[in-house]
Amino acid sequence: MELLILLCALPIFYFLLMIGKRVYARGDQECYILDYQCYKPTNDRMIDTEFCHEIIKRTKELGLPELKFLLQATVSSGIGEKTYAPKIVFEGREQNPTVLDGVFEMEEFFHDSVEKLLAKTGIRPSEIDVLLVNVSMLTTVPSLAARLINHYKMRDDIKVYNLTGMGCSASLISVDVVRNIFKSNKNLYALVVTTESMAPNWYAGTDRSMLLCNCLFRIGGCAILLTNKRALKHKAMLKLNCLLRTHHGSRDESYNCCIQKEDEQGRLGFHLGKNLPKVGTVALVDHLKEIAPKILPMSELLRFMVKFLVRKMSKTSSVAGGKTKPVINFKTGVDHFCLHAGGRAVIDGVKLSLGLSEYDIEPSRMTMHRFGNTSASSLWYVLGYMEAKKRLKKGDKVWMISLGAGFECNSGLWEVTRNLDLDDANAWKDCIEGYPPVTLVNPFMEKFGWINQEDPATFKRPD
C-alpha cells in the first residue's frame, strides 16, 4: 500500500518540481529598473529667447522667409526658454564643429549622469555585466561604449553594444536588447546609456526641413541601471511587462521621412519631411493593433470586438447617422502614458490617436517645454516628471511610447514595483513646483513677432 502511494505521489512531485523550475527561471528572466539618472546641464547652457536671436543672426544666409519660418516653428513647437545647448553654440562655433566637440559633449554627460547613478545605487563599475550605449548621430573609433569602459575600468568580459542611427526610439530598443540578454543569462547588471549628439549636428543652412531640428532638439541624456536578479526585486523601481517594436523601414515613404543628408549647398543636416505626421500615424496604428491584446484586459478587447461587429453588421456609417466608430479605451490597462516629447504636433497626434486627456499628456508637454526634444532620452525626462509629481504608485502601469527614424514605433509597458516620490537626484527637483505653468505661451512671438509684418521688398536683415 505504501509503495502504491509512493508511486502515485512521484508524478505529482515531478510535476510540481517542473513548475517550480519554470517559475524560478522566469524570475531570472524578468527585467527590472533599479534606478535611472537624467542629465541636467548647468544653467550657463540655457538657451533663452535673446540668445536664440543671437544664434539666428550668425547664420548670414537666412532671409525673411526663413526667419518667418523659424519664428513660427519655435512658437508652435511647445519649447520654453530653459532648454540646453552644447558648449560649441555658446562659443559661436556651431557652424564649424569638429569630432572632438561631439566627444566632449558626450563625456560631459557620461561623467555626470553615469557617476551619479553608480553612486546612488552603490554599484561598482566592475559589477556591470552588460553595457549598451545608443547615440544616433555620432560614431567614434574606439566606440563611445569603449570610452566608458576605459574611463571606469570595467571588466574584460563585459558584454558591449554600441547602437547608432536608431533615432528617438533608441532607448526602448536598447532595453529590448538587454531584455533578450537577460532571458539566457542569470543575475546580471546592465547599464543603458541613452543620449544624442547635438554639437556636430547643428544645421547652418536654409533648408526648412533641416532648420526645424534646430528649433526642436536640445541636449540631454539618461543612464539607466537594469537587472534580472530576483534578490533585488524589492529594490527595483519598475518591472518590464511587455515590449514591442514596429519597423516600417521597407516602405520608401517611411524610410525617407526622417533622414540625415546634405542640402543643395552640401551642408549636412537632418531632414524632417512634410509627410512625417502621416508616416507616424500609420506606424502608430499598426503598432497599436499588435500591442493592444498584450496590454489590455480581456473585457476591453471583448467590448471593442462586439461594438465593431455590431457596427459592421449594421452597414451604416457614422456620417449617415449610424453607429459611431468603436474606440479602444487604453486606460483600462494603462495608468500613465509616457509619450516621447518630440514636439507639440507629435504629442497632440498621439493624444488624438489614443483618446487621452490633457492630464495624461501633461508630463510630455512639460518635458518639451522644460528640456526640449532630447531624442531617445526624452522618455526618461517624462518619467521623471511623473515621479516628481508623485503620480507613480506601486502596481501602476506606465506605457512608454516612442517614434523614431526608420520609421519606427516602439513601446513598453512597465509596472511600478514601489511608490516613487521625488528624490534629490531628479532632474525636475528644483523646478517642479512651477509646473505646469499658468501659460505655455512662447515669448518668441512677443519679442520677434515684428518679423511677420515685414515687407520683403524693404526687409533689412537684423544685425
NUPA-411197 format. One record per residue (C-alpha): x, y, z. Coordinates in steps of 0.25 Angstrom, whole numbers, plus 5000, padded with zeros to 4 digits. Example, Ala and Ser with C-alpha at 12.3 -4.5 7.8 and 13.67 -1.06 7.14 Angstrom:
504949825031/505549965029/
***
This chain:
500050005000/501150105004/501850064991/500650094983/500450234990/501950264987/501750224972/500550314971/501250434978/502450424969/501750484957/501150594965/502450624971/503150634958/502050724952/502250824964/503750814962/503650854947/502650974951/503651014961/504751014952/503951094941/503551204952/505051214956/505551224942/504451334939/504951404951/506351414946/505751464932/505051584938/505551724934/505551824946/506051964946/506851994959/506952144956/507252244945/507852384945/507452484935/508552584931/508352734935/509452824929/509852954937/509053084936/510053144927/509653054916/508253104915/507653164902/506753274905/505953364894/507053464893/508153364891/507353294880/507353424873/508853434874/508953294868/508053334857/508853464854/510053374852/509453304840/509653404829/508953334818/507553344825/506653434818/505253484822/504553354818/505453264827/505353364839/503853354838/503853204837/504853194849/503953294857/502653214855/503353074857/503953114870/502653174875/501853054871/502852954876/502452964891/503852994895/504253084906/505353174910/506153084919/506652974910/508052944908/509052954896/510452894895/511752974899/512053004884/510853084882/511253184893/512653194887/512053234874/512553114866/511353034863/511553054848/512952994849/512952874858/513952764860/513852624864/514552654877/513352754880/512452634880/513352554888/513452664899/511952674899/511752524901/512852524912/512152634920/510852554920/511552424923/512352474935/511152544941/510052444940/510752314940/511552344952/510352404959/509552274956/510652174961/510852264974/509352264976/509152114975/510452074981/510851984969/512351984965/512751994950/513351854951/512051794955/511351834941/511151714933/510551784920/510851924915/509951984904/510152124898/509252184888/509552314881/509052324867/509852434860/511252424866/512152304863/513552294868/514752204868/514852144878/513352144881/512652224891/512452104899/513952074899/514152214905/513252184916/513952044919/515352114918/514952224928/514252134938/515252014936/514151914934/514351764933/514951704921/513751604919/512751714919/511651704908/511751834900/510751884890/510852024883/509652064875/509552174865/508552224855/507352174863/506752314865/505752364876/505352214879/506752164882/506552154897/505452054897/506251974886/507351974896/506451924907/505951814897/507451774895/507651764910/506351684912/506751584902/508151564908/507451544922/506651434916/507851344915/508751394926/508451404941/508851504951/509351624943/509451774944/509251854931/509551994929/508852064917/509352204913/508452284904/508652414898/508852494885/510052574880/509652724876/511052784875/511452734862/510052734856/509552884857/508952914843/509553044837/508853054824/507453104819/506652974816/505452984825/505252834826/506652834833/506552964840/505352904848/506352814856/507052944861/505752984867/505352854874/506552774878/507352804891/508452734899/508052634909/508252484913/507952374923/508752264929/507852144933/508252024942/507551894940/507651754946/506951624946/507451584960/506251534967/506851564980/506751714976/505351714973/504951794985/505951904982/505451924968/504652044963/504051974950/503851844944/503651824929/502351744926/502351764911/503151824900/502851824885/503551884873/502951924859/503851964848/503352014834/504752034828/504351944816/503452064812/504152164804/503252284809/503552244823/504952224821/505252354815/504352444824/505452454835/506852444829/508252514830/508652574817/509352694811/508552814805/508852874791/510052954797/510652824803/510352854817/510052734826/508652734833/507552644838/506352654828/504952644834/503952624823/502552684822/501952544821/502552514835/501152534842/500552434833/501652334834/501652344849/500152314849/500252194840/501352134849/500652164862/499352104857/500051974852/500751974866/499451984874/498851874866/499951774871/500151824885/498651844890/498451704892/499751694900/499451814910/497951824911/496951734919/496051634912/494851704916/495251834908/495651744896/494351674896/493551804897/494251864886/494051744877/492551734880/492451884877/493251864864/492451744859/491051814862/491551944855/491951854843/490751774843/489851904843/490451944830/490252094833/491352194834/491552294845/491452404834/490052354831/489652354845/489852214849/490752154860/491952234863/493352164861/493752084873/494952134880/495952044889/496052104903/497552084906/497252144920/496652004924/498051944924/498952074926/499052174937/500152264932/500552304918/501952334916/502052394902/503252434894/503452584895/503652604880/502952744879/501552794881/501052734867/501552594871/500952604885/499652654880/499552544869/499752424880/498752494889/497752494878/498052344874/497952294888/496852384893/497652434904/497352554913/498152684916/498552614929/499052494922/500052574913/500452674923/501752604926/502152604911/501652744909/502452804921/503752724917/503652784903/503552924910/504652904920/505652814913/505252814898/505352694889/506552614895/506352504885/506352364891/506552404905/505252494905/504452374911/505252374924/505052524926/503552504924/503652384934/504452474944/503352584943/502352474947/503252434959/503452574963/501952604963/501752474972/500852414962/501452274962/500952174972/501252024974/500551944964/500252054954/500552024939/501352124931/501352114916/502552174909/502352214894/503352264885/503452294870/504752294862/505552294849/505452174841/504252194842/503952124856/502952124867/503352054879/502652044893/502851974906/501951944918/502551964932/501951924945/502352014957/502951924968/502952024979/502352164982/503252264974/503452404980/504352524977/505752504981/507052594981/507552534968/506252564960/506552664949/505252734952/505452754966/505852904966/504652944957/503552844959/502752944967/502553034956/501952924946/501052934939/501253084938/500053174936/500353184922/501253124911/501153244902/502553254896/503253394897/503853384883/502553444877/502453554887/503953594885/504153564870/502753564864/503053684856/503753594846/502353554841/501953694838/503253724830/503153754815/504053664807/504353784798/504853874809/505353764819/506753784825/507353664832/507553684847/508953704851/
***
